[in-house]
Amino acid sequence: MVNDKMCVGVEKERLMVRLDPELFDEVIEKEGCKPMDFTGRIMKGYVFVDVEALNTKKKLVYWVKLALDFNKVAKPSKKKQTKKK
């Protein structure tokens, strides 16, 4: 989380990246990049990147930078309201 917004995460042996949905079609062609389908449907603002595609600092920085760049303009997730007793 960055600025109370999802940014990057680790899921098993891959990196989850939240990025500008406008870049989705471009980045999905990169080595080791797959659509995020965690809920059973593709989410265009999120991708998974396999650990094998992150074997250099330069490659890791590329994906983290995409996430941080989008984080500046991304809308925060709606917070769940807790029930008052």
C-alpha positions as CSV (number, residue, x, y, z in Angstrom):
1,M,0.0,0.0,0.0
2,V,1.2,3.5,-0.8
3,N,-0.9,6.5,0.1
4,D,-3.6,4.1,1.3
5,K,-3.9,2.7,-2.2
6,M,-2.9,-0.8,-3.5
7,C,0.4,-0.5,-5.4
8,V,2.4,-3.7,-5.5
9,G,2.3,-7.0,-3.7
10,V,3.6,-10.5,-3.7
11,E,1.4,-13.5,-4.4
12,K,3.1,-16.9,-4.3
13,E,6.1,-16.6,-6.7
14,R,5.0,-13.5,-8.6
15,L,4.6,-9.8,-8.2
16,M,1.2,-8.1,-8.4
17,V,1.4,-4.6,-9.9
18,R,-1.3,-2.0,-10.0
19,L,-0.8,0.2,-13.1
20,D,-2.5,2.5,-15.4
21,P,-5.2,0.5,-17.2
22,E,-4.3,2.4,-20.4
23,L,-0.9,0.6,-20.4
24,F,-2.4,-2.9,-19.9
25,D,-2.3,-3.9,-23.6
26,E,1.3,-2.8,-23.9
27,V,2.7,-4.4,-20.7
28,I,0.8,-7.6,-21.0
29,E,3.1,-8.5,-24.0
30,K,6.3,-8.3,-21.8
31,E,8.1,-11.4,-20.6
32,G,6.5,-13.1,-17.6
33,C,3.6,-10.7,-17.4
34,K,0.1,-12.1,-17.1
35,P,-3.3,-10.6,-16.5
36,M,-4.5,-10.6,-12.9
37,D,-7.4,-12.9,-12.6
38,F,-7.5,-13.3,-8.9
39,T,-11.3,-13.1,-8.7
40,G,-11.9,-15.1,-11.8
41,R,-12.1,-12.1,-14.1
42,I,-9.3,-10.0,-15.7
43,M,-8.7,-6.7,-14.0
44,K,-7.1,-4.3,-16.6
45,G,-5.4,-2.2,-14.0
46,Y,-3.5,-5.1,-12.4
47,V,-1.0,-7.7,-13.7
48,F,1.1,-10.5,-12.3
49,V,4.8,-10.7,-13.1
50,D,6.5,-14.0,-12.7
51,V,9.6,-14.1,-10.5
52,E,11.7,-15.3,-13.4
53,A,11.1,-12.0,-15.2
54,L,12.4,-10.0,-12.2
55,N,15.9,-11.4,-12.3
56,T,17.7,-8.0,-12.4
57,K,17.3,-4.8,-10.4
58,K,16.5,-2.9,-13.6
59,K,13.5,-5.2,-14.4
60,L,12.1,-5.0,-10.8
61,V,12.5,-1.2,-10.8
62,Y,10.6,-1.0,-14.1
63,W,7.5,-2.7,-12.6
64,V,7.7,-0.8,-9.3
65,K,8.0,2.5,-11.1
66,L,4.9,1.7,-13.2
67,A,3.0,1.1,-10.0
68,L,4.3,4.2,-8.2
69,D,3.6,6.4,-11.2
70,F,0.0,5.3,-11.4
71,N,-0.4,5.5,-7.6
72,K,-0.1,9.3,-7.8
73,V,-3.3,9.5,-9.8
74,A,-5.1,6.3,-8.7
75,K,-8.3,6.6,-6.7
76,P,-8.2,4.9,-3.3
77,S,-10.3,1.8,-2.7
78,K,-13.5,2.3,-1.0
79,K,-13.1,1.5,2.7
80,K,-15.6,-1.0,4.2
81,Q,-17.8,0.5,6.8
82,T,-17.8,-1.3,10.1
83,K,-21.1,-1.9,11.8
84,K,-21.6,0.0,15.0
85,K,-23.0,-2.0,17.9
